[in-house]
C-alpha cells in the first residue's frame, strides 16, 4: 500500500508532492539550465560525483538518557510503576509545534531531529533558532533531513551546521544543480533516477533520550496552521517511556547509514563562516521570523498546552505498550518498485496487525491506493465480518490528483465489498471552524492513522499506498491501549462526520457523496469540489500513470 513527493516522468510538467501542495514546474527559461545539467550528466554520471565519506570517522550514537536532567525528572514523576510508555495525542498543529519548542528549551544533553521536509519558512527558521540556542547551552544537536526540499536552502543549513555542537546530515543527496529547483536537479540525475526517486519520509524528534515526538507532521508552516493558502489536518504524538530508547536506536541507524552525507560534503555556499553566522542570525531573528500565534486554551480532546504541565513538573499521559518500526535506510535501494514487502518494513507490520482484526479497522490516509494486495486484505476482513472504514482526501482536497486517480480505480470494488469510504471536503473543513480555524485556506488531510478493534493504534509517517510500501522509508508505532484508541477514534470521527463526505453506491452502480449543510442532509451525484479541468486532466493521464509509483 508513500511520501509527500511524487516525480512522474510522464509529461513536461513534473509533479512533486510538497506536503501542503503539489508544485508544478512548467517549461520556461530554467529549462536552459536543465539542458546544461543533462549535458553534464552525459559527460559524467550523477552517482559518480558523490563524495567519498569515511563513515567510521564520522559515526556517532545517541547519548544515553541521564536521570538527572529536567526532562528525565518530569518523566519519572509522571510514570506509574510498571508502566511501559506514555502518550499525548496532538491533533492541533499549534500545540504540536509548541511541544517541540518546549522540549528544545528544556533539553540539557541531546536533541536528535529527523524529517523528510524541514522548510526554510517561519516555522522551520523558528525551530532552527531554538535548536541553535540549545546548542549554545552545550546541547548536542543532530539534524537529519531528506534532500528533496533543500533546494535553495544550502546557505541556511550550512550556517546551522557551522554552529558549535550542531551536526547536519542529508539523506540520499542530489549530486549537483542544488540551487536550480527540483526539476533541474532531477534532470541533472537523469541517469540516476532509480536512486534519487527514493526518499526518507521519516519524522522523529527526540529530546535528552527521554521524550519523543513522532507522527505525520513535517516542519513547515502548513503543518501547523500557519500556511496562507493550504493547511493540513494532521496528528502526531508525544511519547515517553520504554518506546523512546528503540526510537533513538533507529535514529542512529539512519544517521550512520550509507545514503546519509554530512551537509558540508554536498551543499554549496559563497559565504565565508562569519557571513554564514550573520546570515543565520538575520533570517532567524525577530525581523524575519515572527513567533507562532498564541495558543488556544485547549485542543479538540480537551488537552491544554504541554508547556503548562512541564512547568508543573508532571505530565498527564495515556499509557500503553507499543512497538516502533522503521524501514531499513537501504530499503529503497535493495527492493524493487511494487515488489514484495520486507518483513522488517513498516507497511508489512501494520498490515499484519490489520489482518488480525476481529471486529473493525478504521484508517486515515491522505494517499490511499490499496492495490491488489490491499484489496485482498479488505476482502478477507469483510468475509470475517470485520468492519473496514477509510478516510482519505477527495479529489478537490488532495494535493496529489494523480494519487487520487489510483485510489478512484478501486472505489467501486471497495464499496461492493462493504468498505466504508469517507473523503475530506475542502468546503466542509472551512465551515468547521470549531475544530481547525482554517479560514480561507484549503484544508487537506495528512494524518496517517490506523485503529484496530478499538484497542490497537498505528501512528506514523506511512501512507497506505505503493510508495510507502516499497520505495520510501517510513517510521511508526503500533500501540496497545484502549484509551489511546478511543481518543484517536474521536479525532477521526470528528473529521469524518463534520469535514468529509461519505461515498456510497447507488442502485444503478454509480457513486454518490453524502454530507450535511445548514439545510440538513445532501446527496451529490458528481465528484464534489473538483473542477472539470482537474477531472479531464486525470482522465487524460490515467493510461500514463504506473500505479506502483503512486
Buried (B, 14 or more C-beta within 10 A) or exposed (E): BBBBBBBBEBEEEBBBBBBBBBBEBEEEEEBEBBEBBBEBBEEEBBBEBBEEEEEEEBEEEBBEBBEEBBBBBBBEEBBEEEBBBBBBBBBBBBBBBBBBBBBBBBBBBBBBBBBBBBBBBBBBBBBBBBBBBBBEEEBBBBBBBBBBBBBEBBBBBBBBBBBEBBBBBBBBBBBBBBBBBBBBBBBBBBBBBEBBBBBBBBBBBBBBBBBBBBBBBBBBBBBBBBBEEBBBBBBBBBBBBBBBBBBBEBBBBBBBBEBBBBBBBBBEBEBEEEEBBEBBEEBBEEEEBEEBEEBEEEBBBEBBBBBEBBEEEBBEBBBBBBEBBBBBBBBBEEBEBBEEBBEEBBBBBBBEBBBEBEEBBBBBBBBBBBBEBBBEBBBBBBEEEBBBBBBBBBBBBBBBBBBBBBBBBBBBEBBEBBBBBBBBBBBBBBEBEEBBBBEEBBBBBBBBBBBBBBBBBBBBBBBBBBBBBBBBBBBBBBBBBBEBBBBBBBBBEBBBBBBBBBBEEEEEEEBBBBBEEEEEEEEBEEBBBBEEEBBEBBEEBEEEBEBBBB
